[in-house]
Amino acid sequence: MLLDVKNLKFYYQTKRGIVQAVDNISFSIRRNSSLVFIGESGCGKTSLSKAILRLLPRNVAEYSGQIYFDGVNVMEYDDEKFRREIRWKKIAFVPQAAMNALNPVLKIEDQLAEPLLVGGLASTKGEALEKVKEALRVVGFPLQFMKRYPFELSGGMRQRAIIAMALAAKPDLVILDEPTSALDLLTQANIMNELKRIKKEFGLTYILITHDVGTASEISENVAVMYAGQIVELSDAERFFCNPLHPYSEKLLESIPRLRQRRDVLEYIPGQPPSLINPPKNCRFSDRCHRRFSKCDHEPPVFEVDGRIVKCWLYERGE
């Protein structure tokens, strides 16, 4: 087991109240595997990645739980030790919107070399640049573009540069937050193919965050469905895409057009997600659920069904 997260909470303090962005989440991921988090925008996926990487804003109201990385509870580390030993060296991050993540006034080679020098992974700039070149070759980035600025590159090239930055330190775990957002379909396919190749070639472990179910199906071995700050279903990918358990998961998959399945009308989920400032005490999906019954007036516990996890009263008896 590479990463084991237990009862993780990450709340923000705002003027309107406390936002329960990540509310008592538990999951684990084995080395050399991949886990995809899917769900609507605002369900807490990106906040979860920030909680794992300890990229905390100033308005944190609560940050608690246990995060075991390679058997060690890194929540016990102070900020300096976590930065020095874990972040970027063992857990790297690929943010969404590559143009916003890159500094527009620095050349690509300088931006990719900087974390290696600051993190002590290279003693000289020349050594750092050699590692940068190696990482860029891995992602298929032309080395003649190293001296260009981000605005001189296409969206796909910028995304490859960001992925190379994450891989330069040779981490064990890479968290990918919407790695194909704002890219055309052909570029998306190319990026996903590169990610699959890199994972297989270097034995990496991925956590992919996306609201695109099609993208999730490309690379996932396991799927976690998030809704209103909680994981409502956790399953292996094959059984999830063939037979989702949670009513929210069902509606998500039914809203996606299928290449070999004709549908005159796509399904949709009525209503809107609850506020995370004052979430309901009952099942958080109950107001939008097509399978609601009396027990949904109470918050469901987590049930295990044939090795799959689901947070729904329908499975109280393992049905």
Sequence and secondary structure as in RCSB ss.txt:
>XXXX:A:sequence
MLLDVKNLKFYYQTKRGIVQAVDNISFSIRRNSSLVFIGESGCGKTSLSKAILRLLPRNVAEYSGQIYFDGVNVM
EYDDEKFRREIRWKKIAFVPQAAMNALNPVLKIEDQLAEPLLVGGLASTKGEALEKVKEALRVVGFPLQFMKRYP
FELSGGMRQRAIIAMALAAKPDLVILDEPTSALDLLTQANIMNELKRIKKEFGLTYILITHDVGTASEISENVAV
MYAGQIVELSDAERFFCNPLHPYSEKLLESIPRLRQRRDVLEYIPGQPPSLINPPKNCRFSDRCHRRFSKCDHEP
PVFEVDGRIVKCWLYERGE
>XXXX:A:secstr
  EEEEEEEEEEE SS EEEEEEEEEEEE TT EEEEE  TTSSHHHHHHHHHT   TTEEEEEEEEEETTEEGG
GS HHHHHHHTBTTTEEEE S HHHHS TTS HHHHHHHHHHHTTS SSHHHHHHHHHHHHHHTT  GGGTTS G
GGS HHHHHHHHHHHHHTT  SEEEEESTTTT  HHHHHHHHHHHHHHHHHHT EEEEE S HHHHHHH SEEEE
EETTEEEEEEEHHHHHHS  SHHHHHHHHTS BTTB  SS     S    SSS  SS TTGGG TT  GGGGS  
  EEETTEEE  GGGTT  
